[in-house]
């Protein structure tokens, strides 16, 4: 099985995931929150209060938090790809150094 990593391309992809794509998820989450609040704005009563509390406690952080929500998970995926790329580069360098020493 062949194993090859294109260092610059993987680095760029990881950076795109950690910034642009993460931000797109965060923006979509913010839009979702705004749309939900607009959808229930005219409601009144205990059901609305319960629904708002449920939404706040269950979905707001999930869809918008850079620390623990979907945007954070997307950034974490980019971090994982970057760490994998770094490990590949380190191993490649170590192999090259051992080959040089073997001469």
N, C-alpha and C positions, 0 to 999 in steps of 0.2 A: 504494500500500500504506500503510495506516495504522499508526502506531506510537504507542502510548500505554503509559505505565507508571504504575501506582498506587503511589506512593512508599511510603506506610505499609504497605500490604499486602505489597509485595515485601520491605521491610525486616523485617517480622514473619516472613515465610516464611523468609528467609535466616537469621534468628536461631534459628528453630525447627530448621532443618536443622543449624546449627552446634552446637546444644546438645542438644535432646531426641532428635532422630533419630540424631545421632552417638552419643549415650549408649546408645540402644537397640541400635545395631550393636555397640558395645563390650560391652554386657551379654550380647548373644547370643553374641559371640565368647568371652567368659569362660565362659558356660554350655557352649559347645561344647568348650572345653579341659577343663573339669571332667568332662563326660560321657565324653570320650575317655579321660582318665586312669582313670576308674572302670571303663570297659569293658575296659581291659587290665591292671587292677590285679592280677588273679590269675594273669596269665601269668608265665612264668619263662623264662630262657634268653637266648641271643644275639639271637634274633629280636625279643624284647620290647625289649631294649636298642637294637637297630637301629631298631625302629619308634619308640621314644620319641625317639631322636636325630633321626630324619627328621622327626617331627612337630614337635619343638622348633625345628628349623632351618628348616622349610618353612611351617608353618602358624600357630604361636603369634603371631608378630608380625603376620602377614597379617590374622588375625581380631580382634586385640585392641589393636594399637599405635595410640596417639593421635598418634604421630610419623610412622609409615610404613605403616600397615595400612589396612584398609577404613575404620575410624573416621576416620582422617586424610583419606582420599579424600572421605568424605562431608562432613567439615568444609570441605575445600578447595572442594567444589562450592558450599557455602553462602557461602564467601568470594567465589567467582566471581560468584555472583548479587548479592551485596552490592556488589562493585566495579562491576558492570554498572549497578546501580541508582544508585550514586553518579555514575557517568559520565553517565547520562541526566539526572540532576538538574543536574549541572554544565553540560551542553550547553543544557538548557532555560533555565538562568539566564543563560548567555552570550547566547543568542538574545534573551531579554527585554531584557537590557541594551543590545544593539545596536538593538533596536526603539526603546527610549526615547531613545537618542542620535540616531536618525534623525528625530525629530520636529522 
